[in-house]
Amino acid sequence: MKKTLVLVLVSMLMSASVVAKPKKTQMPKTPWMEADSIVNAIRRTSFPDKVYNISDFGAKAFRPDAPVSLAHDAINLAITVCNQNGGGTVVIPDSTYVTGPITLLSNVRLHLSDGARLNFSTTQSLYFPGVLTRWEGIDCYNARPLIYAYGAENIAITGKGVLDAQGSNSNWWAMCGSPRFGWKPGMISQSGTDGDRTKGPRAKLLEWGERQVPVHERVFGPEDGMRPQFVNLYRCHTVLIEDVTLRNSPFWVLHPLFCDDLIVRGVKIYNEGPNGDGCDPESCNRVLIEDCVFHTGDDCIAIKSGRNMDGRKWDTPSQNIVVRRCSMEDGHGGVVVGSEISGGYRNLYVEDCVMDSPELERVIRIKTNSCRSGIIENIYVRNVKVGRCKEAVLRINLNYEPKEQCQRGNNPIVRNVNLENVTCQESQFGVILNGLEDACNIYDINLKDCQFEGVKPNKKKFGGEVIGKEGKYRNIKFENLIINGEKISSPEDVK
C-alpha cells in the first residue's frame, strides 16, 4: 500500500512538472529577418554545361575597315539552338559586335566575356514590328526592346562585358520631344512632330488606357517615336542579371514586367538619356538588387505596378523587393516607388547603400496621385549614407503630375514607411510630405536615429522650413532626428 501511494505521488509530481514547464516563446520576426527570408526564397538559375559561341553561328566582329555586319541573326540562332538542346550558355567572345534586337529563351544564359561588347544598332526599322509590352505602365504593342523575353524561365545575362544601346541626341533620345535632347520641330517624337504633348503618341496611349481600348488595337510604329526599353523581360521566372555594364539606353534600362524570382547583382548602369531609369521592376515578386552602380538621367530604381485603368485591371502589386549595397549617383531618385503604381506595392527593404551627387534629387521617393489608387506600405530603409542630394532625403508626394488627364478620385494610400540611421551631408529639405487635401492618406511614417546636415530650405517653398509639408497626414514620428544640429520631434516642431 505504501509503495503504491509513493508511486502515485511521484507520478503526480512528474505530471505537474510537465504541465508547469514554460513554453518556448518564438521571437517575432524583424523586418530585416523578413528581408533575409525573401532573399532565401528566390529561386536561383541553373544551366547545363553546354556552350554555344556566337562565332560558330556566323557572327562577325566589328572591324572599322570593313562593312558593318549585324550579329543579331547569329546570336538569336545560337539562343534558339541552345534552348532546343535543353539549355546552356551562349557566349559573346572578346570582341565588339554590332547587333539588332535579341530575344532570350528559357534555360539560356547570355554571357559576355570580359572583353566583349555588344553595340546595338540605332536603325529604328530593326525593332519593328513591335511586341507586347508596357510603356509607362500602359499595355501596348511597341518597338521591340533591344533585349526581350516573353514567358521564359531560367534565363540570365551575365559577364563583365558591355551592352551599349548607343543612345544619343542624334538618335533615340531626340524622340522624347525635348530640345535639350536634340529634338527639333518636324522630327518624330512621343509628343508628335510639332511637340504638342497633349496630342502626340504618348498622349494617345494615355487616352487609350483611360478608354480601355483593346490592347491589340494599341499599336505603335516607327513614325510614333515611342522609344523601346533596353531590357524588357515580360512574365519571366527565375532570372539573373549579373556583372554586365549597360550604357546609353533609348528609354528605361532594365524593365522586368510581371516577373518572379529576379536577381540583379553587380550591374553597372550609365545612362544620361531622358526617361533613363536604371531598374524598374513592375508588378514583380521576390526581387534582389545588390552591389549595383546607378548613374542615370531619371530614377535609379523605380518600382511600379501599372498605370491608372490598366494597373487596376491587372491588380498585381510589386512586392518583396530587397535593395542592398548599391551606389546611386545621378538620378531623380535613389530608390523610388511610383509613379505608375496603381496595382500597389508592399514590402521594400533598402540597406547599406551609398548615394552622393549634386544631380541626385531625392534619396527615398514615393510618387503617385489620385488617378492611380493603390496601397503603398511596409517600406524599410536603414544604414544609408548620403553625401549630397538636390532636394529631399525623403519625399512622399500624393500630388504627382497634377495636370494629368485621367479619372480622378482614386486616392492612393502610403503607410508604414520607416527610415533608420540614414545620414545626409547636404540637401534642400530633410523631408517633404505632399498629402491630399480631401483625405488623410499619409500615415505611420517613422524616422529614427537619422541626421541631416547642410539642409538649406528654399524660402519660396513651404515657408523656408527644413520639413516641407502640405495637405493632410498623421502619425508622423521622429525619434532622434537631427537636422542642422537641432533635434526635431515632429513636423509641427518646425516653425
C-alpha positions in Angstrom: 0.0 0.0 0.0 2.8 2.4 0.9 4.7 1.6 -2.3 1.6 2.2 -4.3 1.0 5.6 -2.6 4.6 6.7 -3.2 4.3 5.8 -6.9 1.1 7.8 -7.3 2.7 10.8 -5.6 5.8 10.6 -7.8 3.6 10.3 -10.9 1.5 13.3 -9.9 4.7 15.4 -9.3 6.1 14.4 -12.7 2.8 15.4 -14.4 2.8 18.7 -12.6 6.4 19.3 -13.7 5.5 18.6 -17.3 2.5 21.0 -17.1 4.4 23.7 -15.3 7.3 23.6 -17.9 7.2 27.0 -19.6 6.8 27.0 -23.3 9.5 28.5 -25.5 8.2 31.7 -27.0 9.1 32.5 -30.6 10.6 35.9 -31.1 8.7 37.9 -33.7 10.5 38.4 -37.0 12.1 41.8 -37.5 11.6 43.5 -40.9 15.2 42.6 -41.7 14.7 38.9 -40.9 11.8 39.1 -43.3 14.1 40.6 -45.9 16.5 37.6 -45.4 13.6 35.2 -45.8 12.7 36.9 -49.2 16.2 36.6 -50.4 16.5 32.9 -49.4 13.2 32.1 -51.1 14.3 33.4 -54.5 14.8 30.6 -56.9 18.3 30.5 -58.5 19.1 30.0 -62.1 21.0 26.8 -63.2 22.2 25.9 -66.6 23.7 22.8 -68.3 27.4 22.9 -69.2 26.9 23.2 -72.9 28.4 26.3 -74.5 27.5 28.0 -77.8 29.9 30.5 -79.2 28.2 33.0 -81.5 31.2 32.9 -83.8 30.2 29.4 -84.7 26.8 30.7 -85.9 28.2 33.2 -88.3 28.7 36.3 -86.0 31.4 38.6 -87.3 33.2 41.0 -85.0 33.2 44.7 -85.9 36.1 46.0 -87.9 36.5 49.7 -88.7 37.9 48.9 -92.1 35.1 46.5 -93.2 31.3 46.9 -93.8 29.2 46.5 -90.7 27.9 43.0 -90.2 24.9 42.8 -87.8 25.2 39.9 -85.4 21.7 39.5 -84.1 20.7 36.8 -86.5 23.6 34.7 -85.4 23.0 35.5 -81.7 19.3 34.6 -81.9 20.1 31.4 -83.8 22.6 30.4 -81.1 20.0 31.1 -78.4 17.4 29.0 -80.3 19.7 26.0 -80.7 20.8 26.3 -77.1 17.1 26.3 -76.0 16.2 23.4 -78.2 19.1 21.3 -76.9 18.0 21.7 -73.3 19.8 24.9 -72.4 23.2 26.2 -71.6 25.4 29.3 -72.2 25.6 31.4 -75.3 28.9 33.2 -75.3 29.8 36.6 -76.7 33.6 36.4 -77.1 36.2 39.1 -76.5 35.3 41.4 -79.4 32.9 44.2 -80.4 29.8 43.2 -82.2 27.1 45.4 -83.8 23.6 43.9 -83.3 19.9 44.4 -83.6 17.3 43.1 -81.2 18.0 39.9 -79.2 15.3 37.5 -77.8 16.1 35.3 -74.8 14.5 31.9 -74.4 14.1 29.5 -71.5 17.2 27.8 -69.9 19.6 30.1 -71.8 22.3 32.3 -70.3 23.7 35.0 -72.5 27.3 35.5 -71.3 29.5 38.4 -72.3 33.2 37.6 -71.9 35.4 40.2 -70.1 36.4 42.0 -73.3 33.0 41.6 -75.1 30.9 44.5 -76.3 27.5 44.5 -77.9 26.8 47.8 -79.7 23.1 47.9 -80.6 22.2 49.5 -83.9 20.1 52.7 -83.8 18.4 51.9 -87.1 14.8 52.1 -85.9 13.3 49.7 -88.5 15.2 46.8 -87.0 13.0 47.0 -83.9 9.7 46.6 -85.8 7.2 45.0 -86.0 6.7 45.6 -82.3 5.9 43.3 -79.4 3.5 43.2 -76.4 4.9 45.3 -73.6 4.0 48.2 -71.3 5.1 51.8 -71.9 5.0 53.9 -68.8 2.6 51.4 -67.1 0.1 51.1 -70.0 -0.2 47.9 -72.1 0.5 48.3 -75.8 2.5 46.9 -78.8 5.6 49.0 -79.3 9.1 48.8 -80.7 10.9 45.5 -79.8 13.1 46.1 -76.8 16.8 45.7 -77.5 16.8 42.5 -75.4 13.4 40.9 -74.9 11.9 37.8 -73.4 8.3 36.7 -73.0 7.2 33.8 -70.8 10.8 32.5 -70.4 12.0 30.6 -67.4 15.5 30.2 -66.0 17.3 32.9 -68.0 20.4 35.0 -67.4 22.5 37.8 -68.7 26.0 37.6 -67.2 29.6 38.6 -67.6 31.8 41.6 -67.3 31.3 42.8 -70.9 29.4 45.9 -72.1 26.0 46.3 -73.6 25.8 49.7 -75.3 22.5 50.9 -76.8 24.3 53.9 -78.4 21.5 56.2 -77.5 22.3 59.9 -78.0 20.8 63.2 -79.1 21.3 62.2 -82.7 19.0 59.2 -82.5 16.8 57.7 -79.8 17.0 60.5 -77.2 15.7 63.2 -79.5 12.4 61.2 -79.7 11.5 62.3 -76.2 10.4 65.6 -77.8 12.7 67.9 -75.8 15.1 70.3 -77.5 17.5 69.6 -74.6 18.0 66.1 -76.2 18.2 67.2 -79.8 14.6 67.3 -80.9 13.6 70.0 -83.4 10.1 70.8 -84.9 9.3 68.3 -87.7 11.2 65.4 -86.1 9.2 62.4 -84.9 8.8 62.1 -81.2 6.4 60.8 -78.5 5.0 64.3 -78.4 4.4 64.4 -82.2 6.2 66.3 -84.9 5.0 69.6 -83.6 6.0 68.9 -80.0 2.4 69.1 -78.6 2.5 66.8 -75.6 -1.3 66.9 -75.3 -1.8 65.3 -78.8 1.2 63.2 -79.6 1.5 59.4 -79.4 2.2 59.3 -75.7 -1.0 61.3 -75.1 -2.8 58.9 -77.4 -1.6 55.9 -75.3 -2.8 57.5 -72.1 -6.2 58.2 -73.7 -6.3 54.5 -74.9 -5.7 53.4 -71.4 -8.4 55.6 -70.0 -11.0 54.4 -72.5 -9.7 50.8 -72.2 -9.3 50.4 -75.9 -8.5 46.7 -76.6 -4.7 46.1 -76.2 -4.4 44.6 -79.7 -5.5 47.9 -81.1 -2.9 49.9 -79.2 -0.1 49.5 -81.8 2.8 51.9 -82.5 5.1 52.1 -85.4 8.4 53.8 -86.3 6.5 57.0 -87.1 5.4 57.4 -83.4 8.8 57.8 -81.8 7.9 55.7 -78.7 11.3 54.6 -77.6 12.0 51.0 -76.6 13.3 49.7 -73.3 16.9 48.3 -73.3 16.0 45.1 -71.5 12.3 44.1 -71.1 11.6 40.7 -69.6 7.8 40.0 -69.7 6.2 37.3 -67.5 9.6 35.6 -66.9 10.5 33.5 -63.9 13.9 32.8 -62.3 16.1 35.5 -63.8 19.7 36.5 -63.1 21.3 39.7 -64.5 24.9 39.9 -63.2 28.1 41.9 -63.6 27.3 43.4 -67.0 27.6 47.1 -67.8 24.7 48.8 -69.6 25.1 52.2 -71.3 23.0 54.8 -73.2 19.6 53.3 -73.3 16.8 54.7 -75.5 14.4 54.6 -72.6 14.2 52.6 -69.3 17.2 50.3 -68.9 16.1 47.2 -67.0 12.3 46.6 -67.1 11.2 43.3 -65.6 7.4 43.1 -66.0 5.2 40.5 -64.2 8.4 38.6 -63.2 9.1 36.4 -60.2 12.4 35.4 -58.6 14.8 38.0 -60.1 18.3 38.8 -59.0 20.2 41.9 -60.3 23.7 41.8 -59.0 26.9 43.7 -59.6 25.4 45.5 -62.6 26.6 49.0 -63.6 24.2 51.3 -65.4 25.4 54.6 -67.0 22.6 56.3 -68.8 22.1 60.1 -69.0 19.3 60.0 -71.5 15.7 61.1 -71.0 13.4 58.7 -69.0 16.6 56.7 -68.4 15.5 54.8 -65.3 18.0 52.3 -64.2 15.9 49.3 -62.9 12.1 49.3 -62.9 10.6 46.1 -61.5 6.9 46.3 -62.5 4.3 44.0 -60.9 7.2 41.8 -59.8 7.6 39.5 -56.7 10.8 38.4 -54.9 13.5 40.7 -56.3 17.0 41.2 -55.1 19.1 44.2 -56.3 22.5 44.2 -54.8 26.0 45.6 -55.3 25.0 47.7 -58.3 26.0 51.2 -59.5 23.4 53.6 -60.9 24.2 56.8 -62.8 21.0 57.7 -64.6 19.1 60.5 -66.2 16.0 59.6 -64.3 15.2 57.4 -61.2 17.9 54.9 -60.3 15.5 52.3 -59.1 11.8 52.9 -59.7 9.3 50.2 -58.5 6.0 50.1 -60.5 2.7 48.2 -60.9 0.8 49.6 -63.8 -0.8 53.0 -64.5 -4.4 54.0 -63.9 -7.0 51.8 -65.5 -4.5 49.2 -66.7 -2.9 48.9 -63.3 -6.2 48.5 -61.6 -7.3 45.9 -64.3 -4.4 43.6 -63.6 -4.4 44.4 -59.9 -0.9 42.9 -59.5 1.3 44.7 -56.9 5.0 44.7 -56.8 6.2 43.2 -53.6 9.0 41.7 -51.6 12.0 43.7 -53.1 15.4 43.9 -51.3 17.9 46.6 -52.3 21.3 46.4 -50.6 24.9 47.7 -51.0 24.1 49.8 -54.1 25.7 53.1 -55.1 23.4 55.8 -56.6 24.9 58.7 -58.3 23.0 61.0 -60.7 19.2 60.4 -60.9 15.8 61.9 -60.0 15.6 59.5 -57.1 17.7 56.8 -55.4 15.0 54.3 -54.6 11.6 55.2 -55.8 8.1 53.8 -55.6 5.9 55.0 -58.4 4.5 56.9 -60.2 2.9 54.1 -62.2 1.8 52.2 -59.1 -1.9 51.6 -59.4 -1.5 47.9 -58.5 0.0 48.9 -55.2 3.3 48.0 -53.5 4.3 46.2 -50.3 7.5 45.1 -48.5 10.5 47.1 -49.6 13.8 46.7 -47.8 16.7 49.1 -48.6 20.0 48.9 -46.6 23.7 49.7 -46.7 23.5 51.9 -49.8 25.6 55.0 -50.6 24.2 57.9 -52.5 26.0 61.1 -53.5 25.7 63.6 -56.3 24.6 67.2 -56.8 22.3 65.8 -59.5 20.7 63.2 -57.3 17.4 64.9 -56.5 15.9 62.6 -53.8 17.1 59.6 -51.7 13.8 57.8 -51.0 10.8 58.9 -53.1 7.2 57.8 -53.2 5.2 59.5 -56.0 1.6 58.9 -57.0 -1.7 60.8 -57.4 -5.5 60.4 -57.4 -5.5 58.8 -60.8 -3.6 55.9 -59.5 -5.2 54.4 -56.4 -3.3 51.5 -54.7 -1.8 51.0 -51.3 1.9 51.5 -50.8 3.1 50.0 -47.5 5.9 48.5 -45.5 8.9 50.5 -46.6 12.0 49.9 -44.5 15.3 51.8 -45.0 18.4 51.6 -42.9 22.1 52.4 -42.9 22.1 54.7 -45.9 24.9 57.3 -46.3 24.2 60.3 -48.4 26.7 62.9 -49.4 24.6 65.4 -51.4 21.2 65.3 -52.8 19.5 68.2 -54.6 16.0 68.2 -52.9 15.0 65.9 -50.0 16.1 62.8 -48.2 12.5 61.5 -48.1 9.7 62.8 -50.3 6.2 61.3 -50.2 4.1 63.0 -52.9 0.4 62.2 -53.5 0.0 65.1 -56.0 2.5 64.0 -58.7 1.6 65.2 -62.2 -1.4 67.3 -61.0 -2.5 68.2 -64.6 -2.7 64.6 -65.8 -5.9 63.9 -67.9 -7.4 60.9 -66.1 -10.2 59.6 -64.0 -9.7 61.2 -60.6 -11.0 60.1 -57.2 -8.8 57.0 -56.9 -6.9 58.2 -53.9 -3.7 56.3 -53.0 -2.6 55.4 -49.5 1.0 55.5 -48.2 1.6 53.9 -44.8 4.3 52.3 -42.6 7.4 54.0 -44.0 10.5 53.6 -41.8 13.9 55.2 -42.1 16.7 54.3 -39.6 20.3 55.5 -39.4 20.1 57.5 -42.6 22.6 60.4 -42.8 22.9 63.2 -45.3 25.5 65.9 -45.6 23.7 68.4 -47.9 20.2 68.8 -49.1 17.5 71.4 -49.6 14.9 69.7 -47.3 15.0 66.8 -44.8 11.5 65.5 -45.5 8.7 66.6 -47.8 5.2 65.4 -47.3 2.7 66.3 -50.1 -0.6 65.0 -48.8 -4.1 65.1 -50.3 -6.5 67.9 -49.3 -9.6 65.7 -49.1 -8.2 62.6 -47.4 -5.5 61.8 -44.7 -3.7 59.1 -46.7 -0.1 59.6 -45.5 0.3 58.0 -42.1 2.6 55.9 -39.8 5.8 57.5 -41.1 8.8 56.9 -38.8 12.3 58.3 -38.8 14.7 57.0 -36.2 18.4 57.9 -35.5 18.7 60.0 -38.7 20.9 63.0 -39.1 20.6 65.5 -42.0 23.2 68.3 -42.1 23.6 71.2 -44.5 19.9 71.5 -45.1 19.2 74.7 -46.9 15.4 75.2 -47.5 14.1 77.3 -50.3 12.2 80.2 -48.6 9.8 80.4 -51.6 8.7 76.8 -50.9 7.0 75.7 -47.7 7.9 78.9 -45.9 11.6 78.1 -45.7 11.1 75.1 -43.5 13.5 72.2 -43.4 10.4 69.9 -43.3 8.2 70.7 -46.3 4.5 69.8 -45.8 1.2 70.4 -47.4 -2.2 68.6 -47.4 -3.2 66.0 -44.8 -1.0 63.5 -42.9 -1.0 61.9 -39.5 1.1 59.8 -37.1 4.5 61.1 -38.3 7.1 60.1 -35.7 10.6 61.4 -35.4 12.8 59.7 -32.9 16.3 61.2 -32.5 16.0 63.0 -35.9 18.7 65.7 -36.0 18.5 68.4 -38.7 21.3 71.0 -38.8 22.2 70.1 -35.2 18.7 70.5 -33.9 16.5 67.7 -32.6 13.1 67.5 -34.4 10.3 65.5 -32.8 7.6 66.0 -35.4 6.8 68.1 -38.5 4.9 70.5 -36.3 8.1 71.3 -34.3 9.3 73.2 -37.4 8.2 76.8 -37.2 
